[in-house]
Amino acid sequence: MTLRDRDELVPLGDRLAVLQLVRYLVALAVLIVSAVMGDVQRRLAPLVVVYVVVTGVIEIVRRRARRRGLAAISATLLLDGVFLAVAVALTGGYESPLLTLVFLQVMAVTLLVSYRTGLKIAVWYVLLLFAGHAAAAAEIGGIDSPGSDRDAALIAVAFLLFAVGAAAFSSVNEQALRRSRADLRGLVEFSAELERAGEPEDVAFLIAAHARERLRFARAAVLIPGGIGWWGVVDDGQHRVLFECGIEGGPLVGKAWLAEEPVLVRTTEDTPLVEVLLPGATNFIVAPLVVDAEPLGMVIAEWGVATGQHIPALTVDTLSQAISHSALSLRNTWLLSEVERLATRDGLTGLPNRRLFEESLEREVARSQRRRSPLSLVVIDVDHFKDVNDTLGHPAGDTVLRAVGRALTANSKASDLPARYGGDEFVVLLPDCSGPDSLAVAERLRAAVATEMSTVKVSVSAGTASLPDNAEDGGRLVAAADAALYEAKAGGRNRSVRSTRQPANVSAPRDTPAGV
């Protein structure tokens, strides 16, 4: 990890402030030891003062001159080594009580700067200590002999081993912090993506992608109950596909739902559902999508082909957090979908309501004009519907309306849009249908409604109009078809009439249904 990477975890200024505090504590310890030793104090005290002043000045310069900050840090670290090497040499060399401060300084640099810097500084200290040992052996500067060469070599090896161990632990710690930070960033990004998901399918795709790309699982599958058994998404790294599956989940799924926490599994033995979705899967997690004890689905994530390789606990925890967010998002998308469905559906017949019809009409008119293709509309009204309510009651009237809705749905193509326009009036939008064909469709629908009426025998009348034959926009298309419906009713009801109006002569659309 570079200094810049580590700075993303903990601000460099904060770590260098702690390191500066360590320097002051080391200087204080040197003063205390020199005071106890007595005759050494005269030589160490001025050295300590100079060291504190110089390092303080360098730290001030580093904070103000940010462009040269790294050079200032390097200079200070080298100065630390010189100060401690001289202090150790003056207080007994390798037998000095200050030798512990060298270990402390290397540990501080390793933890606060980086493990690479710690190793470099350790080598620097060894060289300086050997220089002090050589100076003492040559009786330079009045330094006492620090011991034999063998003792110096053993202490140097022990010091380097200590530095390597500290660097190794620091490296592991830095990697864990970096991984934790990356997982946290990924979780934040994943939550933002979930907020933009509009459909349950979108949530399923996001979960599978998050598990495989950000959490580094080899394969992932998201299972949601519904339809013939399960539907969901499988992501194997090469393809991300939507599926439907009728295989039962088995006891493993029930166990995960009951525990409401991930279950670690080594092989797909006795789990046919997993074998179908992730053939040959080994060493995988089965994690439930649960909200308020309500099971919504399941996530299966395979770590790798090696059954003996343990899934890191941090990865399991991160996956659990992501799945918790996903379960809430999945439930919210279902609720929003249900609210949208209720807002655009007629509660009695289940057909699209007037709002959805008008939105679809606007879209289809634009499409028709862009592609120069025909667009027709059939308006249907129940004959003498008021008499049904007055004589048989409103429940009978509701039965009639539901029967009309069933007949229109069963006898319309997938591209057609049957809707309840209001009261006892219905509409059917027919894309790519010409005027003559719309009349044939109206007759077919009228006959289908008559066949559907089993308990209450009523008939319907219909009027049709087309774009561009009878109108040039959606509002005038509705008005033309509605006028044709009036003609059908005026002509005796239980019949269909096609509009003969020209676009320039079409009157303004009305706001209320035609009922008679």
C-alpha positions as CSV (number, residue, x, y, z in Angstrom):
1,M,0.0,0.0,0.0
2,T,1.3,3.4,-1.0
3,L,1.3,6.5,1.3
4,R,-1.5,7.9,-0.8
5,D,-3.6,4.7,-0.3
6,R,-3.0,4.8,3.4
7,D,-3.9,8.5,3.5
8,E,-7.3,7.5,2.2
9,L,-7.8,5.4,5.3
10,V,-6.5,7.8,8.0
11,P,-5.5,11.4,7.1
12,L,-1.7,11.7,6.8
13,G,-1.7,14.9,9.0
14,D,-3.3,13.1,11.9
15,R,-0.8,10.3,11.7
16,L,2.2,12.6,11.5
17,A,0.9,14.6,14.5
18,V,0.9,11.4,16.5
19,L,4.4,10.6,15.2
20,Q,5.6,14.0,16.3
21,L,4.2,13.4,19.8
22,V,6.2,10.1,19.9
23,R,9.3,12.1,19.1
24,Y,8.7,14.4,22.0
25,L,8.1,11.4,24.3
26,V,11.4,9.8,23.1
27,A,13.2,13.0,23.7
28,L,11.8,13.2,27.2
29,A,12.8,9.6,27.9
30,V,16.4,10.4,26.8
31,L,16.5,13.3,29.2
32,I,15.3,11.1,32.1
33,V,17.8,8.4,31.3
34,S,20.7,10.9,31.0
35,A,19.6,12.5,34.3
36,V,19.8,9.1,36.0
37,M,23.2,8.3,34.5
38,G,24.5,11.7,35.7
39,D,27.8,12.2,33.8
40,V,26.1,11.7,30.4
41,Q,23.6,14.5,31.0
42,R,26.0,17.2,30.0
43,R,26.4,15.7,26.5
44,L,22.8,14.5,25.9
45,A,20.9,17.6,27.1
46,P,22.0,20.0,24.3
47,L,21.5,17.2,21.8
48,V,17.9,16.7,23.0
49,V,17.2,20.5,22.8
50,V,18.6,20.7,19.2
51,Y,16.6,17.6,18.2
52,V,13.3,18.9,19.5
53,V,13.8,22.4,18.0
54,V,14.9,21.1,14.5
55,T,12.1,18.4,14.3
56,G,9.6,21.0,15.4
57,V,10.7,23.5,12.7
58,I,10.7,20.8,10.0
59,E,7.1,19.8,11.0
60,I,6.0,23.5,10.7
61,V,7.6,23.8,7.3
62,R,6.0,20.5,6.2
63,R,2.5,21.8,7.1
64,R,3.0,25.1,5.3
65,A,4.9,23.8,2.2
66,R,2.6,20.9,1.1
67,R,4.4,20.3,-2.1
68,R,7.6,19.4,-0.2
69,G,5.8,17.5,2.5
70,L,7.3,14.1,1.6
71,A,10.9,15.5,1.5
72,A,10.3,17.0,5.0
73,I,9.0,13.7,6.3
74,S,12.0,11.8,5.0
75,A,14.4,14.3,6.5
76,T,12.7,14.1,9.9
77,L,12.8,10.3,9.8
78,L,16.5,10.3,9.0
79,L,17.1,12.8,11.7
80,D,15.3,10.5,14.2
81,G,17.8,7.8,13.4
82,V,20.8,10.0,13.9
83,F,19.5,11.3,17.2
84,L,18.7,7.9,18.7
85,A,22.0,6.3,17.3
86,V,24.1,9.1,19.0
87,A,22.0,8.8,22.2
88,V,22.4,5.0,22.3
89,A,26.2,5.3,21.6
90,L,26.6,7.8,24.4
91,T,24.7,5.7,26.9
92,G,26.4,2.3,26.5
93,G,25.8,1.2,22.9
94,Y,24.1,-2.1,22.6
95,E,23.9,-2.3,26.4
96,S,22.2,1.1,26.6
97,P,18.8,1.4,28.3
98,L,17.7,3.7,25.4
99,L,17.9,0.8,22.9
100,T,14.2,0.1,23.6
101,L,13.4,3.5,22.2
102,V,14.8,2.4,18.8
103,F,12.3,-0.5,18.7
104,L,9.6,1.9,19.7
105,Q,10.5,4.4,17.0
106,V,10.5,1.7,14.3
107,M,7.2,0.4,15.5
108,A,5.7,3.9,15.4
109,V,7.0,4.6,11.9
110,T,5.7,1.2,10.6
111,L,2.2,1.8,12.0
112,L,1.8,5.5,11.3
113,V,3.6,6.0,8.0
114,S,3.8,2.6,6.2
115,Y,5.3,-0.8,6.6
116,R,7.7,-0.2,3.7
117,T,9.0,3.0,5.3
118,G,9.3,1.1,8.6
119,L,11.6,-1.5,7.0
120,K,13.8,1.2,5.4
121,I,14.1,3.0,8.7
122,A,15.0,-0.2,10.5
123,V,17.9,-0.8,8.0
124,W,18.9,2.9,8.6
125,Y,19.0,2.4,12.4
126,V,21.1,-0.8,12.0
127,L,23.6,1.0,9.9
128,L,23.8,3.9,12.4
129,L,24.1,1.6,15.3
130,F,26.9,-0.3,13.6
131,A,28.6,3.0,12.9
132,G,28.3,3.9,16.6
133,H,29.7,0.5,17.5
134,A,32.6,1.1,15.1
135,A,33.2,4.6,16.5
136,A,33.3,3.1,20.0
137,A,35.7,0.4,18.9
138,A,38.0,3.0,17.4
139,E,37.7,5.2,20.5
140,I,36.3,8.1,18.5
141,G,34.5,10.9,20.2
142,G,35.0,9.5,23.7
143,I,32.3,6.8,23.2
144,D,32.6,3.8,25.5
145,S,32.9,0.3,24.1
146,P,29.4,-1.0,23.5
147,G,30.3,-4.7,23.6
148,S,31.6,-7.3,21.3
149,D,31.0,-7.6,17.6
150,R,29.1,-10.8,18.2
151,D,26.7,-9.0,20.6
152,A,26.3,-6.2,18.0
153,A,25.5,-8.7,15.2
154,L,22.9,-10.6,17.4
155,I,21.2,-7.4,18.4
156,A,21.1,-6.2,14.8
157,V,19.5,-9.5,13.6
158,A,17.0,-9.3,16.4
159,F,16.2,-5.7,15.6
160,L,15.7,-6.5,11.9
161,L,13.5,-9.5,12.7
162,F,11.4,-7.3,15.0
163,A,11.1,-4.7,12.1
164,V,10.1,-7.4,9.6
165,G,7.4,-8.8,12.0
166,A,6.1,-5.3,12.7
167,A,5.9,-4.7,9.0
168,A,4.1,-7.9,8.3
169,F,1.5,-7.3,11.0
170,S,1.1,-3.7,9.7
171,S,0.7,-4.9,6.1
172,V,-2.0,-7.3,7.1
173,N,-3.8,-4.6,9.1
174,E,-3.5,-2.1,6.2
175,Q,-4.9,-4.7,3.7
176,A,-7.8,-5.4,6.1
177,L,-8.5,-1.7,6.4
178,R,-8.3,-1.2,2.7
179,R,-10.7,-4.1,2.1
180,S,-13.1,-2.9,4.7
181,R,-13.1,0.6,3.1
182,A,-13.6,-0.8,-0.4
183,D,-16.5,-3.0,0.9
184,L,-18.1,0.0,2.6
185,R,-17.7,2.1,-0.5
186,G,-19.2,-0.7,-2.6
187,L,-22.1,-1.0,-0.1
188,V,-22.9,2.7,-0.4
189,E,-22.8,2.5,-4.2
190,F,-25.0,-0.6,-4.1
191,S,-27.5,1.2,-1.9
192,A,-27.6,4.1,-4.4
193,E,-28.2,1.7,-7.2
194,L,-31.1,0.0,-5.3
195,E,-32.7,3.4,-4.8
196,R,-32.9,3.8,-8.6
197,A,-34.3,0.3,-9.2
198,G,-37.9,0.5,-10.4
199,E,-38.8,-3.2,-10.8
200,P,-38.1,-6.4,-8.8
201,E,-36.1,-7.7,-11.7
202,D,-33.8,-4.7,-11.5
203,V,-33.2,-5.5,-7.8
204,A,-32.4,-9.2,-8.6
205,F,-29.9,-8.2,-11.3
206,L,-28.2,-5.7,-8.9
207,I,-27.8,-8.2,-6.1
208,A,-26.2,-10.8,-8.4
209,A,-23.9,-8.2,-9.9
210,H,-22.9,-6.8,-6.5
211,A,-22.1,-10.3,-5.1
212,R,-19.9,-11.2,-8.1
213,E,-18.2,-8.0,-9.0
214,R,-17.7,-6.2,-5.7
215,L,-17.6,-9.1,-3.3
216,R,-15.6,-11.3,-5.7
217,F,-17.9,-14.4,-5.6
218,A,-17.3,-16.7,-8.5
219,R,-21.1,-17.1,-9.3
220,A,-24.3,-15.8,-7.8
221,A,-28.0,-16.5,-8.2
222,V,-31.0,-14.7,-6.8
223,L,-34.2,-16.7,-6.3
224,I,-37.7,-15.2,-5.7
225,P,-40.8,-17.3,-5.3
226,G,-43.6,-16.9,-7.7
227,G,-45.2,-18.3,-10.9
228,I,-44.4,-21.9,-11.4
229,G,-42.0,-22.0,-8.4
230,W,-39.0,-19.7,-8.6
231,W,-37.9,-16.9,-10.9
232,G,-34.7,-14.8,-10.6
233,V,-31.3,-14.1,-12.0
234,V,-28.1,-16.1,-12.5
235,D,-24.7,-14.4,-13.0
236,D,-21.8,-16.7,-13.8
237,G,-19.3,-14.0,-14.8
238,Q,-20.0,-14.5,-18.5
239,H,-23.8,-14.2,-18.7
240,R,-26.4,-12.6,-16.5
241,V,-29.8,-14.1,-17.3
242,L,-33.4,-14.1,-16.0
243,F,-34.9,-17.6,-15.4
244,E,-37.9,-19.4,-14.2
245,C,-37.6,-22.7,-12.4
246,G,-40.2,-25.2,-11.0
247,I,-37.9,-27.2,-8.8
248,E,-38.6,-27.1,-5.0
249,G,-36.2,-25.2,-2.8
250,G,-35.7,-28.2,-0.4
251,P,-34.8,-28.2,3.3
252,L,-31.7,-25.9,2.7
253,V,-33.9,-23.0,1.7
254,G,-36.3,-23.6,4.6
255,K,-33.3,-23.7,7.0
256,A,-31.9,-20.4,5.8
257,W,-35.4,-18.7,6.0
258,L,-35.9,-20.1,9.5
259,A,-32.4,-18.9,10.7
260,E,-32.8,-15.5,8.9
261,E,-29.0,-15.6,8.3
262,P,-26.6,-17.0,5.8
263,V,-25.9,-20.7,5.8
264,L,-22.5,-21.9,4.6
265,V,-22.6,-25.0,2.3
266,R,-19.7,-27.1,0.9
267,T,-21.4,-29.1,-1.9
268,T,-24.7,-29.2,-3.8
269,E,-25.5,-32.7,-2.5
270,D,-29.2,-33.0,-1.6
271,T,-29.8,-29.5,-3.0
272,P,-31.1,-30.0,-6.6
273,L,-32.2,-26.4,-7.0
274,V,-28.7,-25.1,-6.5
275,E,-27.3,-27.8,-8.8
276,V,-29.6,-26.7,-11.6
277,L,-28.8,-23.0,-11.2
278,L,-25.1,-23.3,-10.4
279,P,-24.0,-26.7,-11.6
280,G,-21.1,-28.2,-9.7
281,A,-21.1,-25.4,-7.1
282,T,-18.9,-25.8,-4.1
283,N,-18.2,-23.7,-1.0
284,F,-21.2,-21.4,-1.3
285,I,-23.5,-19.3,0.8
286,V,-27.3,-19.5,0.9
287,A,-28.6,-16.2,2.3
288,P,-32.3,-15.4,2.8
289,L,-34.0,-12.2,1.7
290,V,-36.2,-11.6,4.7
291,V,-38.0,-8.5,5.9
292,D,-39.9,-8.5,9.3
293,A,-39.8,-12.3,9.3
294,E,-41.4,-12.4,5.8
295,P,-39.3,-14.5,3.4
296,L,-39.0,-12.7,0.0
297,G,-36.3,-14.7,-1.7
298,M,-32.9,-16.3,-1.6
299,V,-29.4,-15.4,-2.6
300,I,-26.9,-18.2,-3.5
301,A,-23.3,-17.0,-3.9
302,E,-20.4,-19.4,-4.7
303,W,-17.0,-18.4,-3.4
304,G,-14.9,-20.8,-5.5
305,V,-14.1,-24.3,-6.6
306,A,-11.9,-25.1,-3.7
307,T,-14.0,-26.7,-0.9
308,G,-11.3,-26.1,1.7
309,Q,-11.1,-22.4,1.1
310,H,-12.9,-20.5,3.8
311,I,-15.1,-17.5,2.9
312,P,-13.7,-14.5,4.8
313,A,-15.9,-13.5,7.7
314,L,-15.8,-9.8,6.5
315,T,-17.2,-10.9,3.1
316,V,-20.0,-12.8,4.7
317,D,-20.9,-9.8,6.9
318,T,-20.8,-7.5,3.9
319,L,-23.0,-9.8,1.9
320,S,-25.4,-10.0,4.8
321,Q,-25.6,-6.2,4.9
322,A,-26.1,-5.9,1.1
323,I,-28.9,-8.6,1.3
324,S,-30.6,-6.7,4.1
325,H,-30.7,-3.6,2.0
326,S,-31.8,-5.6,-1.0
327,A,-34.7,-7.2,0.9
328,L,-36.1,-3.8,1.9
329,S,-35.6,-2.5,-1.7
330,L,-37.3,-5.6,-3.1
331,R,-40.3,-5.2,-0.8
332,N,-40.5,-1.5,-1.7
333,T,-40.5,-2.1,-5.4
334,W,-43.3,-4.7,-5.0
335,L,-45.3,-2.2,-3.0
336,L,-44.7,0.6,-5.5
337,S,-45.6,-1.8,-8.3
338,E,-48.8,-2.6,-6.5
339,V,-49.6,1.0,-5.9
340,E,-48.9,1.8,-9.5
341,R,-51.1,-1.1,-10.6
342,L,-54.0,0.0,-8.3
343,A,-53.6,3.6,-9.6
344,T,-53.9,2.4,-13.2
345,R,-56.4,-0.4,-12.9
346,D,-60.2,-0.4,-12.4
347,G,-61.0,-2.0,-9.1
348,L,-64.2,-3.7,-10.3
349,T,-63.2,-5.2,-13.7
350,G,-59.4,-5.3,-13.3
351,L,-59.1,-3.5,-16.7
352,P,-56.8,-0.5,-17.2
353,N,-58.6,2.6,-16.0
354,R,-59.2,5.9,-17.8
355,R,-55.8,7.3,-16.7
356,L,-53.8,4.5,-18.2
357,F,-55.9,4.6,-21.3
358,E,-55.3,8.3,-21.9
359,E,-51.6,7.8,-21.3
360,S,-51.5,4.9,-23.8
361,L,-53.7,6.9,-26.3
362,E,-51.2,9.7,-26.3
363,R,-48.3,7.3,-26.8
364,E,-50.0,5.4,-29.6
365,V,-51.1,8.5,-31.4
366,A,-47.5,9.8,-31.5
367,R,-46.4,6.4,-32.7
368,S,-49.1,6.3,-35.4
369,Q,-48.2,9.7,-36.7
370,R,-44.5,8.9,-36.6
371,R,-44.8,5.7,-38.5
372,R,-47.8,6.8,-40.6
373,S,-49.7,3.7,-39.5
374,P,-53.5,3.5,-38.7
375,L,-54.8,3.6,-35.2
376,S,-58.4,2.7,-34.3
377,L,-60.6,3.1,-31.3
378,V,-63.8,1.2,-30.2
379,V,-66.1,2.7,-27.7
380,I,-68.6,0.3,-26.1
381,D,-71.6,1.1,-23.9
382,V,-73.9,-1.3,-22.1
383,D,-77.5,-1.0,-23.3
384,H,-80.1,0.0,-20.7
385,F,-77.6,-0.4,-17.9
386,K,-79.6,2.0,-15.7
387,D,-82.5,-0.4,-15.9
388,V,-80.3,-3.3,-14.7
389,N,-79.3,-1.3,-11.6
390,D,-82.8,-0.1,-10.9
391,T,-84.6,-3.5,-11.3
392,L,-81.9,-6.1,-10.3
393,G,-79.7,-3.9,-8.0
394,H,-76.2,-2.7,-8.1
395,P,-74.6,-6.1,-7.4
396,A,-76.2,-7.4,-10.6
397,G,-74.9,-4.3,-12.4
398,D,-71.4,-5.0,-11.1
399,T,-71.7,-8.6,-12.4
400,V,-72.5,-7.2,-15.8
401,L,-69.5,-4.9,-15.8
402,R,-67.2,-7.7,-14.7
403,A,-68.5,-9.9,-17.5
404,V,-67.9,-7.2,-20.1
405,G,-64.3,-6.8,-18.8
406,R,-63.7,-10.5,-19.1
407,A,-65.1,-10.6,-22.7
408,L,-63.0,-7.7,-23.8
409,T,-59.8,-9.1,-22.3
410,A,-60.3,-12.6,-23.7
411,N,-61.0,-11.4,-27.2
412,S,-58.4,-8.7,-27.6
413,K,-54.8,-9.2,-29.0
414,A,-51.8,-8.6,-26.9
415,S,-51.1,-5.3,-28.6
416,D,-54.7,-4.0,-28.0
417,L,-55.6,-2.1,-24.9
418,P,-59.2,-2.7,-23.4
419,A,-60.0,-0.3,-20.6
420,R,-62.9,0.9,-18.6
421,Y,-63.5,4.5,-19.6
422,G,-66.1,5.3,-16.9
423,G,-69.5,4.1,-15.6
424,D,-70.8,1.5,-18.1
425,E,-68.6,2.7,-21.0
426,F,-65.5,0.8,-22.2
427,V,-62.9,1.5,-24.8
428,V,-60.5,-0.7,-26.8
429,L,-57.5,0.9,-28.4
430,L,-56.4,-0.9,-31.6
431,P,-52.8,-0.1,-32.9
432,D,-52.2,-0.8,-36.6
433,C,-55.9,-1.4,-37.2
434,S,-57.6,0.4,-40.1
435,G,-61.2,1.7,-40.1
436,P,-62.9,-1.2,-41.8
437,D,-61.1,-3.7,-39.7
438,S,-62.1,-1.8,-36.5
439,L,-65.7,-2.3,-37.3
440,A,-65.1,-6.1,-37.6
441,V,-63.3,-6.0,-34.3
442,A,-66.3,-4.2,-32.7
443,E,-68.7,-6.7,-34.0
444,R,-66.6,-9.6,-32.6
445,L,-66.3,-7.9,-29.2
446,R,-70.1,-7.2,-29.1
447,A,-70.8,-10.9,-29.8
448,A,-68.3,-12.0,-27.2
449,V,-70.0,-9.8,-24.6
450,A,-73.4,-11.3,-25.4
451,T,-71.9,-14.8,-25.0
452,E,-70.3,-13.9,-21.7
453,M,-73.7,-12.8,-20.2
454,S,-74.9,-15.9,-18.4
455,T,-76.9,-14.5,-15.5
456,V,-78.1,-11.1,-16.8
457,K,-78.9,-10.9,-20.5
458,V,-77.8,-7.5,-21.8
459,S,-76.5,-6.2,-25.0
460,V,-73.9,-3.6,-25.9
461,S,-73.5,-0.9,-28.6
462,A,-70.2,0.1,-30.2
463,G,-68.8,3.0,-32.2
464,T,-65.5,3.0,-34.0
465,A,-63.2,5.7,-35.4
466,S,-59.7,5.7,-36.9
467,L,-56.7,7.8,-37.2
468,P,-56.1,9.5,-39.7
469,D,-59.5,8.8,-41.5
470,N,-61.7,10.4,-38.8
471,A,-59.4,12.5,-36.6
472,E,-55.9,14.0,-36.4
473,D,-55.3,13.6,-32.6
474,G,-56.3,11.5,-29.7
475,G,-59.0,13.8,-28.3
476,R,-60.8,14.0,-31.6
477,L,-60.4,10.3,-32.1
478,V,-62.3,9.7,-28.9
479,A,-65.0,12.2,-29.9
480,A,-65.5,10.6,-33.3
481,A,-65.8,7.1,-31.9
482,D,-68.2,8.4,-29.2
483,A,-70.3,10.1,-31.9
484,A,-70.5,6.8,-33.8
485,L,-71.6,5.1,-30.5
486,Y,-74.5,7.6,-30.3
487,E,-75.5,6.7,-33.8
488,A,-75.5,3.0,-32.8
489,K,-77.8,3.7,-29.8
490,A,-80.0,6.0,-31.8
491,G,-80.3,3.3,-34.5
492,G,-81.8,0.7,-32.1
493,R,-78.8,-0.3,-29.9
494,N,-77.1,-3.8,-29.9
495,R,-75.2,-2.8,-33.0
496,S,-71.8,-1.3,-34.1
497,V,-71.3,1.9,-36.2
498,R,-68.2,3.1,-37.9
499,S,-67.5,6.9,-37.9
500,T,-67.8,8.6,-41.2
501,R,-66.5,12.0,-40.0
502,Q,-63.7,13.8,-41.7
503,P,-60.9,15.2,-39.5
504,A,-61.8,18.8,-40.2
505,N,-65.4,18.3,-39.2
506,V,-64.8,16.4,-36.0
507,S,-66.3,18.2,-33.0
508,A,-64.4,18.8,-29.7
509,P,-64.2,15.8,-27.3
510,R,-66.6,15.6,-24.5
511,D,-65.7,14.9,-20.8
512,T,-68.4,12.4,-19.8
513,P,-69.3,8.9,-21.0
514,A,-72.2,8.4,-23.3
515,G,-74.5,6.2,-21.2
516,V,-78.2,6.0,-21.9
